[in-house]
Amino acid sequence: MNSMLLQELSILSQFNSKTFQEGLKVHESEASPENIEATKRLFEKGLVTQTDGGYLTSLGKDAADHLQDLITMLKA
């Protein structure tokens, strides 16, 4: 797995997949360039609503749910 994909998964894991009401803002003045670019790629893939994060789309929520399930399985 490449580092770009791992960075996208890291950003995606920071969202609360239980609700569409909680968003995430990746501030260009505070975030690493890798996190900024990963968030932009998630937007381009239709997983989040804004280039700097925003909210999960329905596709993003599904992806975040699956990611949380995987994390739970791997921790067991």
C-alpha positions as CSV (number, residue, x, y, z in Angstrom):
1,M,0.0,0.0,0.0
2,N,1.4,3.4,-0.9
3,S,1.9,6.3,1.5
4,M,-0.7,8.5,-0.3
5,L,-3.4,5.9,0.3
6,L,-2.4,5.5,3.9
7,Q,-2.6,9.2,4.4
8,E,-6.1,9.2,2.9
9,L,-7.1,6.4,5.3
10,S,-5.7,8.4,8.2
11,I,-7.8,11.5,7.3
12,L,-10.9,9.4,6.7
13,S,-10.5,7.7,10.1
14,Q,-10.7,11.1,11.8
15,F,-14.3,11.6,10.8
16,N,-17.2,10.5,13.0
17,S,-18.9,8.0,10.7
18,K,-21.9,7.8,13.0
19,T,-23.2,11.2,11.8
20,F,-23.3,13.5,8.9
21,Q,-23.4,16.5,11.3
22,E,-19.8,16.4,12.3
23,G,-17.2,17.6,9.9
24,L,-13.5,18.0,9.7
25,K,-11.5,21.1,8.7
26,V,-7.9,20.6,7.5
27,H,-6.3,24.1,8.0
28,E,-3.6,24.9,5.5
29,S,-1.8,26.9,8.1
30,E,-1.7,24.1,10.6
31,A,-1.8,20.8,8.6
32,S,1.0,19.0,7.0
33,P,1.3,19.2,3.2
34,E,0.6,15.4,3.1
35,N,-2.7,15.8,5.0
36,I,-3.8,18.8,2.8
37,E,-3.2,16.8,-0.4
38,A,-4.8,13.6,1.1
39,T,-7.9,15.6,1.9
40,K,-8.1,17.1,-1.6
41,R,-7.9,13.6,-3.0
42,L,-10.7,12.4,-0.8
43,F,-12.8,15.4,-2.2
44,E,-11.9,14.4,-5.8
45,K,-13.0,10.8,-5.0
46,G,-16.3,12.1,-3.7
47,L,-15.8,11.0,-0.1
48,V,-15.9,14.5,1.5
49,T,-17.8,17.7,0.6
50,Q,-14.9,20.2,0.5
51,T,-11.3,20.3,-0.6
52,D,-10.3,21.0,3.0
53,G,-12.5,18.4,4.5
54,G,-16.1,19.5,5.2
55,Y,-18.5,16.6,5.8
56,L,-18.6,13.0,4.7
57,T,-20.7,12.3,1.6
58,S,-22.9,9.2,1.7
59,L,-20.1,7.4,-0.1
60,G,-17.6,8.8,2.4
61,K,-19.8,7.6,5.3
62,D,-19.9,4.1,3.9
63,A,-16.1,4.2,3.5
64,A,-15.5,5.5,7.0
65,D,-17.9,2.8,8.4
66,H,-15.9,0.1,6.7
67,L,-12.7,1.6,7.8
68,Q,-13.8,1.7,11.4
69,D,-15.0,-1.9,11.2
70,L,-11.6,-2.9,9.8
71,I,-9.8,-1.0,12.6
72,T,-11.9,-2.7,15.2
73,M,-11.2,-6.2,13.7
74,L,-7.5,-5.5,13.6
75,K,-7.4,-4.4,17.2
76,A,-9.1,-7.5,18.4
